[in-house]
Amino acid sequence: MSGVTLNNVIKRYGEVQVIHGVDLDIKDGEFCVFVGPSGCGKSTLLRMVAGLEETTEGAIHIGDRDVTRMDPSQRGVAMVFQTYALYPHMTVKDNMGFGLKMNGHPKPEIESKVAEATRILKLEPYLDRKPAALSGGQRQRVSIGRAIVRGPEVFLFDEPLSNLDAELRVEMRVEIARLHKEIGATMIYVTHDQVEAMTLADKIVVLRLGVIEQVGAPMDLYRDPDNKFVAGFIGSPAMNFVSGTMTASGVDAPGLGGSFDGLVSSAYDGNTVSVGARPEHITLDPAGDSHTVEMTESLGGVSYAYLTSATGERIVVEERGDERTAEGATVGILIDTNRIFLFDGQTEKRIRT
């Protein structure tokens, strides 16, 4: 297995630049997830690693090999796509071994590798079935099995679960996480779903408009975002943001119910800032009167109250336990100042107090 290194990688389509000087080091055996909204460049970057998109400038290394100008077949990668791309007239067994057969590998070798992939993915009951007789999750497992038999240095996943229903998505997340632990391969995984990113990744790369906003372990990005975009993208539901003003003693944020002392940064005194707080870090105060409960979303053991402040700003608050705040109620909110984030009103960069 091998790591992947990107050095000042740029991609242009004519005069339009979509990837802007990306530098990234993915260690051998690491599970790295590219995450970001549609159009951020995550799939383009993955396809550049695969060799399916030409790299305009910069260099891509897999292990100690410069693969920037190599054909996809020479790079030692295997890619799993959003669509399963299985041959409908072939059985599961034949689909998984077809690539090796076309490359002239001996039949005993093909059978051995298919058997190993079958064991890893628990596909034994389906080997003689054709794709039409499989569920969506089973088809994706076959697609992954086809990648495993190639024995690649790096596995590439391009939104492989987006065509599955919610229950199968959870099941396949577990399968992919287990696969990574068992074979220990370097994996790069693209998704727009930050829940997938948080649950699967050793390292998350947050992209926006072809630029890396932040790289780090999932909980590092959650606890210590560098800017407002990362803070709002990582975490579900998203972080709440309201307008605030820095004062001599802290920050004034009417949308969060008042002023918060101790959040002092002399460079920002009097400046407008964006004040962030996550739903799980806010507590409802039934005795207060600063916010109105517009709607409650109950999910069983947890619910989310959607509030409107006197300033008209929207706040989402997590509630746990059996009691739920009634819609239309007037409440206050309580927040630990250690759980409040501040961002520059212009640059959206984190203000660290």
SVG drawing of the C-alpha trace seen along z (x, -y; Angstrom):
<svg xmlns="http://www.w3.org/2000/svg" viewBox="-48 -50 58 72">
<polyline fill="none" stroke="black" stroke-width="0.4" points="0.0,0.0 1.1,-3.6 0.2,-7.1 -0.8,-9.9 0.8,-13.4 -0.5,-16.4 1.8,-19.3 0.3,-22.6 -2.2,-20.8 -4.2,-23.0 -7.0,-22.1 -8.3,-24.4 -10.9,-23.9 -9.8,-26.4 -9.6,-29.7 -11.8,-28.5 -9.7,-27.3 -11.6,-24.9 -8.8,-23.5 -6.5,-26.2 -3.1,-25.0 -4.0,-22.1 -1.3,-20.7 -2.2,-17.5 -0.4,-14.6 -2.4,-11.4 -0.5,-8.8 -0.2,-5.1 -3.2,-3.3 -5.2,-6.5 -8.9,-6.9 -9.2,-10.4 -12.5,-12.0 -13.0,-14.9 -16.1,-16.8 -17.9,-19.9 -20.9,-21.3 -21.8,-20.5 -19.3,-22.2 -16.5,-22.5 -14.1,-20.3 -14.0,-17.2 -14.9,-14.7 -12.6,-16.6 -9.7,-16.2 -10.4,-12.5 -10.6,-12.0 -7.2,-13.7 -5.7,-11.2 -7.3,-8.4 -6.0,-9.8 -9.4,-10.3 -8.9,-14.1 -5.6,-15.6 -3.6,-17.7 -3.0,-21.1 -0.2,-22.0 1.5,-20.5 2.4,-16.9 0.6,-13.8 2.7,-11.1 1.4,-7.6 4.1,-6.2 7.4,-7.2 6.1,-7.3 5.2,-10.5 1.9,-9.5 0.9,-12.9 1.2,-11.9 0.6,-8.2 -2.4,-6.4 -5.1,-5.3 -4.2,-1.7 -0.6,-2.4 -1.3,-4.2 -2.2,-1.3 -5.6,-2.7 -9.1,-1.2 -12.2,-3.4 -15.7,-2.7 -18.3,-5.0 -21.7,-6.3 -23.3,-4.0 -22.5,-0.4 -21.4,0.2 -21.9,3.9 -22.3,6.1 -26.0,7.2 -25.4,10.5 -22.6,11.6 -22.9,13.3 -21.5,11.6 -18.4,13.9 -17.8,13.1 -18.2,9.4 -15.6,9.3 -13.1,11.3 -13.7,9.8 -11.0,7.1 -8.3,9.7 -9.5,12.0 -9.2,9.3 -5.7,8.6 -4.7,12.2 -4.3,13.3 -4.3,17.1 -7.7,18.7 -6.4,20.0 -5.2,16.5 -8.5,15.0 -10.5,17.5 -8.3,17.0 -8.7,13.2 -12.4,13.4 -12.8,15.8 -10.9,13.5 -13.0,10.5 -16.1,12.6 -15.0,13.5 -14.3,9.9 -17.6,8.6 -19.7,11.7 -20.9,12.2 -20.9,16.0 -24.7,16.4 -24.8,14.2 -22.0,15.4 -24.2,17.0 -26.7,14.2 -26.9,11.5 -27.1,7.8 -30.8,7.6 -31.4,10.1 -29.4,8.0 -30.4,5.1 -28.7,1.7 -26.4,2.4 -25.5,5.8 -24.6,4.3 -22.4,1.7 -20.6,4.5 -20.0,6.3 -18.6,3.1 -16.3,2.8 -15.3,6.4 -14.3,5.8 -11.9,3.1 -10.5,5.4 -9.5,8.2 -7.3,5.8 -5.1,5.4 -4.7,1.6 -2.3,-0.6 -5.1,-3.1 -8.9,-2.8 -10.9,-5.7 -14.7,-6.1 -16.8,-8.7 -20.0,-9.2 -20.6,-5.4 -23.7,-5.5 -25.7,-8.4 -28.0,-6.0 -28.9,-4.0 -31.8,-4.6 -31.1,-5.8 -31.0,-2.4 -28.7,-0.9 -26.4,-4.0 -25.8,-3.3 -25.3,0.4 -22.8,-0.3 -20.9,-2.9 -20.3,-0.1 -19.2,2.2 -16.7,-0.3 -15.3,-1.1 -14.9,2.6 -13.2,3.1 -10.7,0.4 -9.8,1.9 -9.4,5.4 -7.3,4.6 -5.6,1.5 -5.4,-0.2 -5.1,-3.9 -8.6,-5.1 -9.9,-8.4 -13.6,-8.9 -15.7,-11.7 -19.0,-12.7 -21.2,-15.8 -22.6,-14.2 -20.7,-15.4 -22.2,-12.6 -20.4,-10.1 -17.3,-12.1 -17.4,-12.2 -18.1,-8.5 -15.6,-7.1 -12.6,-9.4 -9.2,-9.4 -8.7,-12.7 -11.2,-15.1 -10.4,-17.6 -13.0,-20.4 -13.2,-21.9 -14.9,-25.1 -14.6,-26.4 -11.5,-24.3 -9.7,-25.4 -8.9,-23.5 -10.5,-25.3 -9.2,-23.0 -7.7,-19.5 -7.9,-17.5 -9.3,-14.7 -13.1,-14.7 -13.4,-15.9 -10.6,-18.4 -12.6,-20.1 -15.7,-19.9 -14.1,-21.3 -11.7,-23.8 -12.8,-25.1 -10.6,-27.7 -13.5,-29.6 -17.2,-30.0 -17.6,-27.8 -16.0,-24.8 -17.9,-25.5 -21.2,-25.5 -20.4,-22.5 -19.1,-20.1 -21.8,-19.1 -25.4,-18.1 -27.6,-20.1 -25.4,-23.0 -23.9,-25.5 -26.1,-28.5 -24.8,-31.9 -26.0,-35.3 -24.7,-38.9 -22.7,-40.3 -20.6,-43.2 -17.3,-43.0 -17.3,-45.2 -14.6,-46.0 -15.8,-43.1 -16.9,-40.5 -19.5,-40.2 -23.0,-41.5 -25.2,-39.0 -28.9,-39.8 -29.8,-36.8 -28.4,-34.5 -30.2,-36.4 -27.7,-38.9 -24.0,-39.7 -21.2,-37.3 -18.3,-38.5 -14.8,-37.0 -14.7,-36.7 -12.3,-39.6 -10.1,-40.4 -8.8,-44.0 -8.1,-43.9 -11.9,-43.5 -13.3,-45.9 -16.4,-47.5 -16.3,-45.4 -19.1,-43.3 -18.6,-39.6 -20.5,-36.4 -21.3,-34.5 -21.7,-30.7 -23.1,-28.1 -24.0,-24.5 -27.5,-23.2 -26.2,-20.7 -24.5,-23.4 -27.6,-25.5 -30.1,-24.9 -33.6,-26.2 -34.7,-28.3 -38.4,-28.1 -38.3,-31.2 -36.9,-33.4 -38.7,-35.4 -36.1,-36.2 -37.1,-33.5 -40.3,-32.0 -40.5,-28.3 -41.7,-28.1 -41.5,-24.4 -40.3,-21.2 -38.7,-18.4 -39.0,-15.2 -36.6,-12.3 -37.4,-10.0 -34.6,-10.2 -33.6,-13.7 -35.6,-16.6 -34.7,-20.0 -36.5,-23.2 -36.5,-25.9 -36.6,-29.3 -36.9,-32.9 -35.2,-35.6 -36.5,-39.1 -34.0,-40.2 -35.7,-37.8 -32.7,-35.5 -33.2,-31.7 -31.7,-29.4 -31.9,-25.6 -31.6,-24.0 -31.2,-20.3 -33.5,-18.8 -33.1,-15.4 -35.3,-13.4 -39.1,-12.9 -40.2,-16.4 -40.6,-18.7 -41.1,-22.4 -44.4,-23.3 -44.6,-25.2 -45.5,-28.8 -43.9,-28.9 -41.7,-31.8 -38.3,-30.8 -34.8,-32.0 -31.5,-30.2 -28.4,-29.5 -24.9,-29.0 -21.6,-28.3 -19.1,-31.0 -16.6,-28.2 -18.9,-26.8 -19.2,-30.1 -17.3,-30.7 -16.5,-34.1 -15.8,-34.8 -14.6,-38.0 -17.6,-39.7 -15.7,-40.3 -13.2,-37.5 -15.2,-34.8 -12.0,-33.6 -12.1,-32.4 -11.3,-34.9 -9.5,-33.0 -9.9,-34.7"/>
</svg>
